[in-house]
Amino acid sequence: MIFALVALVVLALLAAVHRYVWRRLVGDTTAPGSTLRRVGTVAAFVLPLLSVGAMTSGRIGAPFWLQQVLAWPGFLWLAALMYLTLALLVGEFVRPVLRRVLARRDAAAADRTTAVLSSEAVATTTSGTRPRTEELVPAGPAPSTTSADPVPETTPPAEPEPESSAPDPATATAPATADASTADAPATPLARPSRRLFVSRVVGGAAAAAGLATVGYGTANVLSGPTVKRVTVPLAKLPRAAHGFRIAVVSDIHIGPILGRAHTRRIVDTINSTSPDLVAVVGDLVDGSVADLGSAAEPLAGLRAPHGSFFVTGNHEYFSGAEQWVNHVRELGLIPLENARVEMGGFDLAGVNDIAGETEGQGPDFGRALGDRDRSRAAVLLAHQPVVIHDAVEHGVDLQLSGHTHGGQLWPGNYLAELANPTVAGLERYGDTQLFVSRGAGAWGPPVRVGAPADITVVELASRQA
């Protein structure tokens, strides 16, 4: 019942947002019945349907090819909708300012036009009387003086001939006055809709350009692959022999309908280029079943690290068949740490299942992973979600490596992520325990990252005895 209510609220919100975007980008900028309006209206119905299909096709067991067809346009539209809405909301503040500026400009232009017409009228009044009188004098007697001396009669009209190229002041004044009155009469009712349309098109066009450019930039960030970050973490209990030990931390790869085998290969090549001592894959490896994505995960078999590659589950593994994926990554050469621990040369490496596994009776068990260890040794914990940091503190963990947050992925999503996680990205200390959270190497939903670039982090452990 609660799920149904939440779903209805979300659908109502999406409908309202789509209505708003349609109105500002289509309804306010195109003519009724025009081709552009028809295309925009069709898109306003089709795009949200594609988004719903992209979000639900995997959950309802749709064929994988259909998931791939729906994923690109459906998820990209969700990102575009978000940034178009944000840009249009900013435009609501720009709109009245632009109208006011244009109104002042039009008023100033009208004042200049009025001044010019007034000066022309004055000039016509002062200089137009004499030419009008001179032209009327010969006009009357012209027909009656046929046999008179032509020279005196033709000489007076010849003098003002240079002025004949200019319009007669009497005739020029009347049309000018008529034009001015004709232009002034409808100016008030016609200028406002024209100005409103102009403002709508300028603001709508700018919002569309900004929103779509942001999505394009964010998509390029994901498709170009993660960058490498390096962080040095001093551990009080780490022996000098383990000083400089390098752990390549990668999380949230999210192999799925959009990010496939090539994405996995880029990540493996990037990790191997750092020559780590150990690789830690801290959850959310996949968004789909082994049957659909097993081949896309195969490049993970190429990971190279002298102390091995380790894996813990994330919440998305439990949406995709966690047990099957644990078995599959084991076949690829990774070592799953299911509430388990291994002893490395200078520290203990432990891993716990994600808290999403509690629904299947496979949640995190810190007692099993850390309960009987020698606390004089440094302990590094792999746990997908940062929220378990307080359990890590209780069990004497020196360093927890996590992911899950994506760093917010889509700004301003980082502010929402801060509400649900103790740390969104980077290194922070909680008591005697340090927590490092990776932004992740992939993307969930829209293959877009804005303000939270994908990364693989090489964590270098430092001994205070060195």
N, C-alpha and C positions, 0 to 999 in steps of 0.2 A: 504494500500500500504506500509506504513512504517512498519507495523507489519510483512508483508510478507518478506520485505528486512531484517529485524532483524532476522527472523526465518531462512532465507537462510544463513546469516552470521554465526549464531550459528551452523547450521548443517554443514557448511563447516569447521568451527573450530573443531567440534567434529570429523569429518572425518579425518582431518589432525592429530589430537592428536591420534586417534586410529591407523592410519597408522604408526606414529612414535613409539608408544608402540609396535605394532606388529613387526616392523622391529628390534627393540632392543631386545625384549624378545623372538621372534620366528625366524625371518629371519636371524639374525646374529648368532644364537646359535644352529640351527638345520640343518640337511642335507636336501637338496631338495628331495621331495618324501617320507620322513620319516613319521612315524606315528605321532610323536610329532609335526611336522610341520603341518600336516593335521588337528590335533586337535586344535592347536593354531590358525590356519586360520579360522576354523569354529567358534571358540569362538569369534574371532575378528568381525565376522558378526552378530552372534546371540546376544551377550551381549548388544551392543548398541541398537538393536531392542527392547530388553526387557526394557532397560532404557526409550526409547521413549514411549513404552507402559505403563510403570509405571507412567510417567508424564502426559499422556494424557487420560488414561482410565477413571479417575474420571470426567474429564471435558466433555467427550463425552457421559457420562451416561452409561458406560459399567456395566454389572452385578457386584455386590460387590464381589462375589467369584472370578471373573476374576481379579478385582483390587488387591485382596489379593495375588493371584498367581503371578502376575507380580511385585508387590511392593517389596518383599524381594530381589530377584535377581537383579531387575532393579535398585533400589535405592542403594543397596550395591555396585553394579558395578560402579556407578557414584563416590562414595567415593573412591573405589579402584583405579579407573582410575586417579583421582586427585593425590593420593599419589604415585602411580606408576610413573606418569609423573614427579612429583617433585623429586622422588628418582633417576629416570633415568637422569634428567637434572643435578643433582649433580654428577652423574656418568660420565657425559661428561667431567668434570674437572678431575676426577680420572683416566679416561681411558688413556690419553697420559702419565700421570705420571707413571702408572703401566707398560705401554709399555716400557718407558725409563728404568725403574728399571730392567725389564726382559732382555732388550737388553744388559745392562751393565753386568748383571749376566751371560748371554750367552757368551759375549765377554771375560769375565774373565775366564769362564770355557774353552773356546777355547784356550786361552793363556796358561792355565795350561796343557791342552792336548798336545799342540805343544811343550811345554817345556819338558814334559815327553817323547814324541817321539824322540825329539832331543837328550836327554841324553841317551836313549836306543840305538840310532843309533851310538853315540860316543862310548858307551861301547862295542857295537858289533864290531865296527871297530878296537878298540884297543885289545880286548880280543879274537876276533873270528878268527884271522889269524892263530895262532898256532894250535888250534884244527883242523882247516880245513886241514893244512899241515900234521898233524899226522895221520889223518884218510886216507889221500890219499896215504901215503907211503906203508901201508900194502895192500892197495887195488890192486895195480898193480901186485906184485909178488905172490899173494895168489894162483892163479891157477897153476903157474909153480913150486911150491915147495911142491909137494904132498908127496915126499918120504924123504924130509929133516927132520932134527931134529925138532919135533913139539914144544918142550918147548921154545926155543928162539923165535920162530916165534909167538907163542900165547901169550907170556908174554907182549910185547908192547901194543897190543890192550886191554889187561886186565886192564892196569893202568888207562886209561881215562874212564873206564866203569861207575864210579859214575856220570859222566857228561852225560851219555846216556839218563837219564830221562829228561834233558832239551832239547828243540828242537835244531836242528842243526842251528848254526847262519846263515849259508848261506840260508837254507830253511825258517827259521823264519823271517829273515829280509825281504825277498821278499813278503810274505803274509802281514806282518805288514805294509810294505810300500804301498802295494796295497790297504789294508783296509783303511789306512789313506787317501790315495788319493781319494778312492771311497767315503769316508765320507765327505771329504772336498769339493768335487766337487758340490754335490747338496745341501750343507748346507745352502747356501745363499738363493736360491729360496724357499726351503721347510720350513725354520725356520720362515719366516715372516707370512705366512697364519696360521701356527700352533699357533704362538704367538697371532695373532689377534683373533683366535677362543677362545683361552684360556682366554684372557682379556674380550672378549664379554660375555663369560659364567660366569666369576667371577663377573663382574659388573652387568650383568643382573640378576644373582641369588641373589646378595646382594640387588639390588633394589626391586626385587619381595618380598624377605623376609621382608625388611623394610616396604614397602608399605602395604602388607597384614597384618603384625603384627600391624601396626598403626590402620588399619581399625578394626581389632579384638579387640584391646584395646578400641577404641572409641565406638564400639558396646556394649561391656561389661559395659561401663560407663552408657549408656542409659538404658539397660535392668536391671541393678541393682537398678535403681530408683534414685531420686534426694536426695542430702544431705541437711541438715538443716544449714542455716547460721543465724547469729543473728547480728543485727545492731541497735545501739541506736541513735535516732535522737532527738536532743533538739529543742523544739519549743518555741519561746518567748511568744506567746499568750496562751500557754496551761496552764490551771489552775492546781494547786497542786493536786486537786482531781483526775485528769486524768493522773498523773505521773505514769509511768510504764505500760500504756495501750499497749497491744501487738496485732499487726496486722500480721496475717500470709499471706504473699503475694505470690501468685502462678500465673504464666503466661505461655502461650505457652505450654499447655498440649498436644495439637495436637493428640487427639484421632482420629484414622483413620484405614486404612487397615493393618498397622503394629502394632501400639500401641493401644491395645483394652481394654477390661474390666479389665484385670489383672493390666494393667498399671494404670488405674484410681483408682483401689483399693489400689495399693501401695501408690499413692499420698495422698489419703484420710487418710489412716492409718498414714502416716508420719505427715500430718498436725495435726491430732487429738492428736498425741503423744506430740506435743508442747504445748497443752492446751492454745490455743490463745483466746483472748477476741473477736476477729472479724476475719473473713476470707475474703480476697479480691482476686477474680479471675479476672485478668486484661487482658482478651482477648485471642484469638486464642485457644479456647477450642477444636475445632474440625476441621477435614478435610473430610467432607462428610455430607450427609443428615441425618435428624432425622430418616428417615426410615431405613437407613443402620446402624447408630451408636447410636441410642437412647438407646438401651439396654447397650451398652458399657459405656454410661455416667451415668447410674443409680446409681453406687456407690457414686456419689456426694451427694445423699440424706443422706448419713451417716456422712456428715460434722457436727462437733459439736463446737459451739462457742456461748457464752451467749449473745453476741450482734449481732449475725446473720452472714450469708454468703452473700456477694454481688458480682455482676457480671457486667462487661461491655464488649461490643463487641470488637473484633479485626478484622483485615482485612480479615482473613480466614473465619469468620462467614458470610461475605457477598459473599463469593464464595460458601457457603454451605446452604444458606437459613437462613438469620439472624433472620427474624421474627419468623420462626418455632423454631429456637433454643432458642430465648428469651422466648417463651412460654413454651418450654420444661424444661429449667432450672428453671423456676418459678414453674412448677409442681414438680420439685425435691427439692424445698424448698429454692432455692437461690433467692435473691432479685435483679432483674435487675435495674441498674441505667441508664436509657436512657435520657441523658441530664437532670438529676434530682439530688436532694440533700436531705439528711436526717440529722436531728440534733441528735448527740450523746450527752453523758453526758458532755463532756468537749470540743467538737470541732464539726465542720460541716464536714460531709462526702459527697462528690459530685462525680458524674461520668458522663463522656461524651461518646457519640458514637465514633467509630473509623472514621478517615477521609475517609476510603474506602466507607463509607456509603453515601458520597456526591453524588455518581453516582445514588443512589436510592432516593435522597432527604432526607436522614437520617443521615447526617453528624453531627459533633460536634456542639453544640450550648452552648457556654460558658455563654452568657447572661442569657439564661434560667436556666442553672445549678447554676450560681453563682451571677447573677446580683443583686438580691434584698436581699442579706444576710447581716447580721451584721458583719462588717469587724473587729470588736473588738474581735471576736472569731477566734480561729485557724481554718484553713480549710485544709483538706486533700482531694486531687483529685485523682480519678482513671481514667487513660487515657492510652490506649494501647500503643500508639507510643510516644516516647520521643520528637518528633519534635514539639509537641504542647506546649512545655515548655514556649515559649514566650507569648502565650495566657494566660497561667496560671499565669505568672508574672504580666501581665496587670490586671488580675482580683483578685490580692491579695492572691493567694494561698500560703500557707506556705510549703506544702509538696505535690509533685506529685509522684504517684506510677505507674510505667510503666513496659513494657516488650518489646516484638517485636524483639529485636536484636539477641536473643539467645546467646549474648556474642560473636557473630561471628560463633558459633557452630563448624566450621571446620577450624582450623588454616591452612593458614593465612587469613581466611575470616574475622577475627576481624579487619584487616586493611581496608578492603572494607566497613565493617559496620561503621567504624569511619567516612568515607566520607559522609555517608547518615544520621548519627544520631549525635546529640550533645553529648550524653553520650552512650557508648556501654554497660557498666555494672558498678554497684556500685553507690555510693552517691556523688553528686556534687552540688554546689550551683550556682544559677543564680540570682543575685540581692538578694532580700529578700526571694526567693523561693528555696527550696531544691528539687532536683530530684533524686529519687532512681530508678534504672533500674535493673530488675531481668534478669538473664540468661535464665530463663524458666525451666520447669520441664520435657519437652519432647523434641522432635526433629521433624523438618520438612524435608521431602525428605528422605535422608539416615538416618537410625536410628543409627547415629554415632555422637559422640562429641569428639573433640580433642582440648585440650587447653581451653575449655569452659565447665566445668562440670555442669550438671543440678543441680538446687537448688530450694529450698523453703526457703524464708527468713522471719524470724520473726523480724519485725520492732517494736522496743520498743520506744514509745514516752516518752520524758523526759521534765518535766516542769522546767524552770529555777527559778521558785519560790520554788522548793522543797529543 
